[in-house]
Amino acid sequence: MQSTWMLLENVKNVANRPVEWLRQYYSSVLERDINMRQTWSLIEVQAAFFAGIMPANYSLWLRAACCVWFLMALKRCRRLL
């Protein structure tokens, strides 16, 4: 049972490594230390933005939903930062 928990902990650490690199990058760009929650919020804003502007054959409703998602994520990110 202990080895299963250690394996899961290793997988979690490996999966979080790229996000930790982004956290350090964002901290250097913003010139202040940010935490992982703020990092995930910034990632969500970027994902919502790119989902809304992708040059795909999206319906107008889907583009509107992406725009609403972007605005909500931006508001949440602003509050966290």
C-alpha positions in Angstrom: 0.0 0.0 0.0 2.9 2.4 0.8 4.5 1.9 -2.6 1.2 2.8 -4.3 1.1 6.1 -2.4 4.8 6.8 -3.3 4.1 6.0 -7.0 1.1 8.4 -7.0 3.2 11.1 -5.3 5.9 10.6 -8.0 3.4 10.9 -10.8 2.0 14.0 -9.2 5.4 15.6 -8.9 6.3 14.8 -12.5 2.9 16.2 -13.7 3.4 19.4 -11.7 6.9 20.1 -12.9 5.9 22.0 -16.1 3.4 24.1 -14.1 6.1 24.9 -11.6 8.4 26.1 -14.4 5.5 28.3 -15.6 5.0 29.6 -12.1 8.7 30.6 -11.9 8.5 32.2 -15.4 5.4 34.2 -14.5 7.0 35.2 -11.2 10.0 36.6 -13.1 7.9 38.4 -15.7 5.6 39.9 -13.0 8.6 40.6 -10.8 6.8 39.2 -7.8 6.3 35.7 -6.4 3.0 34.0 -7.3 1.5 30.8 -6.1 0.2 27.7 -8.0 -3.4 28.9 -7.8 -2.5 32.1 -9.5 -0.5 30.2 -12.0 -3.4 28.0 -12.9 -5.7 31.0 -13.1 -3.3 32.6 -15.7 -3.2 29.3 -17.6 -7.0 29.2 -17.7 -7.2 32.8 -19.0 -4.8 31.9 -21.8 -6.7 28.7 -22.7 -10.0 30.6 -22.8 -8.6 33.3 -24.9 -7.1 30.9 -27.5 -10.3 28.8 -27.5 -12.2 32.0 -28.5 -9.9 33.2 -31.3 -9.1 29.9 -32.9 -9.8 30.1 -36.7 -12.1 27.1 -36.7 -15.6 26.7 -37.9 -17.2 27.3 -34.5 -20.8 28.2 -34.2 -21.6 31.7 -33.0 -23.0 30.2 -29.7 -19.7 28.3 -29.0 -17.7 31.5 -29.7 -20.0 33.4 -27.3 -19.5 30.7 -24.7 -15.8 31.0 -25.1 -16.0 34.7 -24.7 -18.0 34.4 -21.5 -15.5 31.8 -20.2 -12.7 34.2 -21.0 -14.3 37.2 -19.3 -15.1 35.1 -16.2 -11.6 33.7 -16.1 -10.1 37.1 -16.5 -12.2 38.5 -13.6 -11.2 35.6 -11.4 -7.5 36.0 -12.3 -7.7 39.8 -11.6 -9.1 39.1 -8.2 -6.4 36.5 -7.4 -3.5 38.6 -8.6 
